[in-house]
Amino acid sequence: MNKITVYEKPTCTTCRKVAKALSEQGIDFEKVNYYIKPFSKSLLKSLLKKMGMNPSELLRKNDEAYKELKSKIGELSEDEILDLMIVNPDLVQRPIVEKGNKAILARPPEIIKGLF
């Protein structure tokens, strides 16, 4: 069985709901607080590929950090957006749940059922 990893911000309500749902189902998983253990560019790029998403699709558009950078972000390439997400993790939608060669953005939390 492939290990499940949840990339999260512990104070995020959706992240807590995903962790609770996995725990209630008796599923063993690892939580990674990407504010303490930041994404490397290669890891975030790999997760995006597993999700079939571009960096711009993973942006937290309701976050204050995005609103402050919105005009700049519109002029950036996908690779430059990825670099910006690495240095500013508030721009990354969460939680990201990874299992083997699949990953999903678990918004809403019920979508994790698609991994099992």
Secondary structure, 3 states (H helix, E strand, C coil): CCCEEEEECCCCHHHHHHHHHHHHCCCCEEEEECCCCCCCHHHHHHHHHHHCCCHHHHECCCCHHHHHHHHHHCCCCHHHHHHHHHHCHHHECCCEEEECCEEEECCCHHHHHHHC
